[in-house]
Amino acid sequence: MDTISVNKFRDNLKSVVEQVISRHEPLKVTRRAGEAFVVISADDWEREQETLHVLQSNNLMQQIADSLETHQSRQGYQPTKEQMDEITGI
């Protein structure tokens, strides 16, 4: 994560925000007093929240673990060629 001073952030607000949005990378903004904050695009923040929701749900994590186990043992769902063509857009 890149870091920038609050003064530089303020002076270049528009271009810095555009970079955060286009690069999909958060930016740490430091203050002279040592306190800092992070700037992140709304889309990236929402994705982070969804990921945290999944990681905090024992039920969803168990479903992922079960799915991984069936995939590794090749006992999971196998789509047909037609379904794969539809999925991949071929």
Backbone bond lengths (Angstrom), bond angles and torsions (degrees), N, CA, C in turn:
res aa  C-N    CA-C-N  psi(-1)  N-CA   C-N-CA  omega(-1)  CA-C   N-CA-C  phi
1 M - - - 1.448 - - 1.530 107.65 -
2 D 1.310 114.90 128.96 1.465 120.18 177.18 1.527 109.70 -73.09
3 T 1.322 115.58 155.30 1.459 122.54 179.39 1.523 109.06 -126.37
4 I 1.333 115.22 143.57 1.455 121.48 179.91 1.533 107.81 -143.14
5 S 1.317 116.99 150.63 1.468 120.30 177.07 1.529 109.44 -75.33
6 V 1.298 115.69 154.79 1.456 120.08 179.74 1.526 110.91 -62.73
7 N 1.327 118.00 -33.39 1.468 120.53 178.70 1.522 111.05 -66.27
8 K 1.328 116.12 -44.83 1.459 119.93 178.96 1.533 110.25 -66.51
9 F 1.328 115.89 -37.35 1.469 120.98 177.07 1.524 110.12 -60.63
10 R 1.315 116.17 -48.57 1.473 121.09 -179.02 1.528 111.15 -62.62
11 D 1.331 116.65 -42.69 1.461 120.50 -177.41 1.530 112.77 -68.62
12 N 1.322 116.80 -26.16 1.469 121.51 -176.59 1.519 111.73 -122.61
13 L 1.300 117.13 32.95 1.464 122.69 -172.12 1.521 113.34 -50.04
14 K 1.320 117.11 -52.63 1.458 120.20 -175.02 1.529 111.61 -60.87
15 S 1.323 118.28 -48.59 1.471 120.32 -177.21 1.527 111.41 -69.98
16 V 1.330 116.84 -36.01 1.468 119.87 179.15 1.523 110.51 -65.56
17 V 1.319 117.09 -44.56 1.465 120.76 178.74 1.527 110.38 -62.95
18 E 1.307 117.53 -41.92 1.467 120.76 177.36 1.528 111.14 -59.48
19 Q 1.337 117.42 -40.14 1.458 121.01 178.65 1.528 111.26 -65.31
20 V 1.321 116.97 -43.15 1.464 121.37 179.42 1.525 109.76 -59.65
21 I 1.314 116.54 -43.15 1.462 120.95 -178.23 1.524 111.00 -70.70
22 S 1.316 117.91 -45.74 1.468 120.57 -175.13 1.531 112.83 -73.59
23 R 1.329 117.26 -34.44 1.471 120.43 -178.61 1.528 113.43 -85.81
24 H 1.319 116.59 -14.66 1.469 121.64 -175.88 1.523 110.80 55.67
25 E 1.338 115.76 41.21 1.454 121.95 177.69 1.527 108.55 -127.86
26 P 1.332 117.43 131.16 1.464 119.07 177.24 1.519 110.84 -68.45
27 L 1.302 115.96 160.43 1.460 122.68 -179.77 1.525 108.87 -129.73
28 K 1.316 116.66 127.85 1.462 121.57 177.39 1.524 108.59 -90.07
29 V 1.331 116.08 126.86 1.454 122.26 179.69 1.532 107.42 -111.47
30 T 1.343 115.36 120.83 1.460 119.83 -177.07 1.516 110.78 -101.10
31 R 1.320 113.75 148.20 1.459 121.03 177.48 1.519 109.18 -110.63
32 R 1.297 116.10 156.74 1.465 121.63 -178.13 1.531 111.72 -57.68
33 A 1.322 117.28 -33.79 1.463 121.68 -178.83 1.528 112.09 -75.42
34 G 1.333 117.03 -2.55 1.452 120.18 178.85 1.511 114.34 98.21
35 E 1.310 117.62 -17.33 1.455 120.46 177.20 1.518 108.87 -73.93
36 A 1.318 116.44 149.25 1.462 120.67 -178.82 1.524 109.50 -137.38
37 F 1.322 115.43 162.59 1.459 121.49 172.97 1.514 108.25 -141.62
38 V 1.317 115.54 164.24 1.466 121.44 -176.50 1.520 108.90 -117.07
39 V 1.328 115.66 135.96 1.463 122.39 175.30 1.524 106.35 -105.47
40 I 1.334 115.62 128.63 1.462 121.85 -178.97 1.521 107.98 -142.85
41 S 1.328 117.20 146.43 1.464 119.17 179.50 1.524 109.98 -68.15
42 A 1.304 116.49 153.85 1.461 121.55 -179.52 1.532 110.84 -60.80
43 D 1.334 117.56 -41.86 1.469 120.32 178.88 1.520 111.48 -61.39
44 D 1.330 116.75 -44.20 1.455 120.46 179.56 1.527 110.90 -65.80
45 W 1.318 117.25 -39.00 1.456 121.03 178.62 1.522 110.56 -63.15
46 E 1.338 116.97 -43.00 1.466 120.44 179.13 1.527 111.24 -63.31
47 R 1.339 117.09 -40.32 1.467 120.27 176.70 1.520 111.08 -62.69
48 E 1.325 116.42 -41.50 1.466 120.37 177.87 1.530 110.54 -61.24
49 Q 1.318 116.41 -41.89 1.459 120.36 179.84 1.526 111.35 -64.39
50 E 1.332 117.17 -40.33 1.466 120.59 177.31 1.522 110.88 -63.51
51 T 1.335 116.77 -42.30 1.462 120.84 178.19 1.519 110.55 -61.86
52 L 1.326 117.46 -45.36 1.456 120.93 178.35 1.521 111.19 -60.84
53 H 1.320 117.10 -39.18 1.463 121.14 178.65 1.529 110.19 -60.24
54 V 1.334 116.72 -46.68 1.466 120.40 179.76 1.524 110.39 -63.38
55 L 1.324 116.92 -46.55 1.465 121.07 -177.80 1.529 112.45 -63.90
56 Q 1.316 117.61 -28.38 1.463 121.19 -178.99 1.530 112.80 -88.56
57 S 1.331 117.44 -6.76 1.461 121.21 -178.89 1.531 109.66 -96.91
58 N 1.330 115.87 111.15 1.468 119.74 178.78 1.521 111.37 -59.55
59 N 1.330 117.20 -38.68 1.461 121.21 -179.27 1.530 111.50 -63.64
60 L 1.329 117.34 -47.27 1.462 120.75 179.61 1.527 111.37 -65.90
61 M 1.316 117.89 -40.46 1.467 120.79 178.39 1.524 110.98 -64.42
62 Q 1.345 117.30 -35.97 1.464 120.48 177.00 1.524 110.40 -66.94
63 Q 1.322 116.99 -40.07 1.468 120.21 177.25 1.520 110.95 -61.64
64 I 1.327 117.17 -40.57 1.468 120.91 178.30 1.521 110.24 -65.08
65 A 1.333 117.06 -43.85 1.472 120.77 179.56 1.528 110.56 -63.25
66 D 1.334 117.34 -42.53 1.467 120.81 178.45 1.520 110.82 -63.84
67 S 1.320 116.39 -41.47 1.465 120.82 179.39 1.522 110.79 -63.97
68 L 1.315 117.13 -42.41 1.460 121.15 178.36 1.525 111.09 -62.58
69 E 1.317 116.19 -40.54 1.470 120.68 179.48 1.534 110.86 -63.78
70 T 1.328 118.07 -46.03 1.469 119.76 179.13 1.521 110.88 -67.70
71 H 1.318 117.76 -33.79 1.466 120.77 177.60 1.532 110.58 -65.35
72 Q 1.319 116.43 -46.31 1.461 120.23 -178.02 1.526 112.10 -66.01
73 S 1.322 117.55 -30.55 1.468 120.41 178.87 1.528 111.51 -92.22
74 R 1.349 115.70 5.99 1.468 122.71 179.78 1.534 112.40 57.13
75 Q 1.324 116.04 34.16 1.464 121.60 177.54 1.521 111.67 -107.66
76 G 1.308 116.41 2.89 1.454 120.94 -178.27 1.521 112.23 -79.03
77 Y 1.298 115.11 -180.00 1.468 122.11 179.89 1.520 110.32 -64.48
78 Q 1.316 116.76 133.21 1.458 122.94 178.09 1.533 108.50 -115.90
79 P 1.321 118.25 107.99 1.471 119.50 179.24 1.523 110.50 -67.86
80 T 1.337 114.18 152.77 1.461 119.54 177.39 1.525 108.93 -73.68
81 K 1.325 116.45 168.78 1.463 121.22 178.17 1.526 110.03 -59.64
82 E 1.329 116.78 -42.00 1.460 120.74 179.47 1.533 111.16 -62.56
83 Q 1.334 116.56 -40.93 1.462 119.97 178.38 1.531 110.91 -65.97
84 M 1.323 116.60 -40.11 1.469 119.63 178.15 1.529 110.50 -65.25
85 D 1.332 117.28 -40.46 1.468 120.66 176.99 1.521 110.83 -60.11
86 E 1.348 115.61 -40.75 1.466 119.89 179.29 1.535 110.67 -67.44
87 I 1.310 116.32 -41.37 1.470 121.38 -179.43 1.526 110.64 -63.99
88 T 1.331 115.62 -45.89 1.464 120.26 -175.49 1.528 112.66 -85.40
89 G 1.314 116.80 -9.57 1.461 120.12 177.54 1.513 114.39 79.26
90 I 1.319 115.97 20.13 1.480 119.80 -179.80 1.515 109.92 -86.00
